[in-house]
Amino acid sequence: MSGPRLSTQNLLTDNPELYEARFPDPDRLAGRWAEDTLRRYGSGPRVLDLGCGTGRDAAHLHRAGRTVTGADLSDAMLSYARAQHPGPEYRRADLRQFALPGREFDAVVCLDSALLHCHTNAELDGFLASVRGCLTPGGLLVAELRNGAFFLGRTELLGAPRVDGFMWRGVAYESTTTLSVDRTAQLLRRTRVWTSDDGAAPVEQRSAWRLLFPQELRHMLAGHGFEVLALHDGPGPRSEPAWREGDAPGSVTDADRLHLVARLNRPDLPVTSGRTRQGHRHERHP
Ligand SMILES: C[S@@+](CC[C@H](N)C(=O)[O-])C[C@H]1O[C@@H](n2cnc3c(N)ncnc32)[C@H](O)[C@@H]1O
């Protein structure tokens, strides 16, 4: 593989090998947590990993004996997943609205805030309607995401830019990251400036995640026929302290990560709230 391209939409998701190097998970903590959660709530074997990224969690679930489909919007991620984490079937899909004809799943997993790429209520409705459309009755939605409520009264992640540096294939990279809250759009916005010592011009990249609140999430899920079986801030794969085998799900939603397990009890419910094509924005994903 050649070196990463600085002039991309997102240095990390456009360079999946680099993404895994920056966010290593050698013990497959996220995959093990997902598998443990699926077992705990009695999921059947067919799993869709939405926003599967490099495919490492999908491949872990595959090795655990499940029949896995990984879906992502990034062609770079999908190519990497097919080559480096074989086993699952990998498909291109936009989680904000998708259909996988001929496929039915016992569970949909959506890890590391992939669900928060739905920025608007219409996109969230599109996501939930699409998940409903591919889940078997009684199927599970398992998600792990940032907790919007964490930012109520807390500013520790906001304001001052954070500078990180790392070496990759002989080039020194530095990122300066600034997070801010857009209260009107209910988004956490990130501006990240990349510099490198190989002569490339600095690149500014902008991303955003929906700030979803636990009660808001419960309300949307109920409207789509889901029963919430668990919603808590940890332990999970990215919580502090992190989840370990044998840990039971928590009961509060105060810290910065949410862990959701919801069961589709009413697949017959009509979709009502604002799921329109006009409302379906196609911003570039981070
Ligand atoms: C933070 S990564 C998480 C990847 C993986 N789930 C993990 O936990 O390692 C978010 C992923 O969501 C994907 N993504 C962003 N917007 C998307 C969309 N609208 N539809 C599908 N995938 C999307 C990105 O390409 C990226 O692979």
The ligand as a Gaussian input file, in Angstrom:
#p B3LYP/6-31G(d) Opt

LIG

0 1
 C      -15.837000       5.675000      13.508000
 S      -15.958000       4.582000      12.128000
 C      -16.484000       3.113000      12.963000
 C      -16.124000       1.880000      12.193000
 C      -16.452000       0.582000      12.895000
 N      -17.873000       0.452000      13.191000
 C      -15.626000       0.469000      14.161000
 O      -16.230000       0.482000      15.247000
 O      -14.392000       0.353000      14.057000
 C      -17.439000       5.120000      11.321000
 C      -17.694000       4.380000      10.027000
 O      -18.967000       4.801000       9.539000
 C      -18.858000       4.918000       8.122000
 N      -19.930000       5.813000       7.672000
 C      -20.013000       7.159000       7.804000
 N      -21.171000       7.611000       7.285000
 C      -21.835000       6.516000       6.820000
 C      -23.081000       6.342000       6.170000
 N      -23.885000       7.377000       5.916000
 N      -23.449000       5.085000       5.825000
 C      -22.639000       4.025000       6.084000
 N      -21.439000       4.141000       6.699000
 C      -21.043000       5.372000       7.064000
 C      -17.460000       5.442000       7.876000
 O      -17.032000       5.187000       6.552000
 C      -16.679000       4.652000       8.926000
 O      -16.216000       3.435000       8.403000

